[in-house]
Amino acid sequence: MSDKALEAQVRDVLQRVQLPGGGPLATYGGMSDIIITKSAIAFAITIAPGLEASFAPVQEQAKKAVAEIAGDRKVMISVTSDRAAAQKAQATAAPRQPGPPPKEPVKGVKSIIAIASGKGGVGKSTTAVNFALALQAKGQKVAILDADIYGPSMPKLLGLEGKPAMRDDGIFAPHEAYGLKVMSIGSMLEGDQAVVWRGPMATSALRQLLRETDWGEIDTLVVDLPPGTGDVHISLVQQVPLTGAIVVSTPQDLALIDAKKAIDMFARTKVTILGIVENMSYFLCPSCGTRSDIFGHGGAKETAKKLGVPFLGAIPLHMDIRERSDAGTPIVATAPDSPESKAFLDIAEMVG
């Protein structure tokens, strides 16, 4: 069956899901586009603030209705509140509960560390993977969540193939690679398929990957965040208690400008900054051993000093890191005694 045909079937079954004030969900103005992938059917329902409780049964009924035709696809439906939706909502507003909902720990996870960057292209995901492996080398049980919904890298970096298994109750069984438990939406996409989702869909995907995965008993969950300071970041810090965040930057001023913004975001949301990592810090010529500071050097260390946050270390720009990352064989796992691996191991030692 084509995606278009399946989408039509989804809209058809949503005709029998009734809104609190009457009328079918299928024609509700606050429903987003329906996203079909090989592994999932996803959409968001936007409502006016205060209607969350009223729409909880709608979400549940919609999930059950779509599940009947979804086959082995996971059904992902989020309900998000928006003031603009008040004009479209077809239900009577209920009293709004003041303040954000309380943060809830992730079942089985003792500690959550976010890896962030102000901008893309600074090696954040490569750092996240090798940092997770370095924590594991210290004896921890570690998992990694690829929260970079629009640009997931974990399947490539860890050589993952196929989609994650799903239990009968709809809970994901994460992939495992090099001893790490791994979840990424990239494992559910086809080839070069783009994730064309608005913020509510991305944050819903984060919630489901985070909450509907059987992590087992984990000492540390490493979360690889998207670049920048957007919806996914805000959703994460509002949902779960973070142990802290590590910000990755290259040495040049252009990257550090954005790294400072990421640090400011975490400060505003009262998340502890565990430190700054300077990636691609320097290059050693493999032939002659000459050092070249291609992106400058020491900028992240100086920034950390000015901002009063820890400087965790410098990672070299090295061909072996790049080649092993591209091959899905991260350097800390496959060359643990190399000087490049030691840089990541030292960072893990500083973080604890």
Protein Blocks (a to p, Z undefined) as FASTA:
>chain_A
ZZklmmmmmmmmmmmpccfkgpafklpckbccddddfkbccddddddehilmmmmmmmmm
mmmmmmmmnomaccdddddddfklmmmpccdcddddehjddddddehiabdcddddfbeh
kommmmmmmmmmmmmmnopacddddfblklccklmmnopgcjddddfkopacdddeehia
cddfklmpghjaccdddfklmmmmmmmmmmmccebjafbdcddddehjdfklmmmmmmpc
cfbdcddddfbfklmmmmmmmmmmmmmnopacfbdcdehkbccdfklopacdfkoghklm
mmmmmnopacfbdcdddfklmmmmmnopafklmmmmbmklmmmmmmmmmnZZ
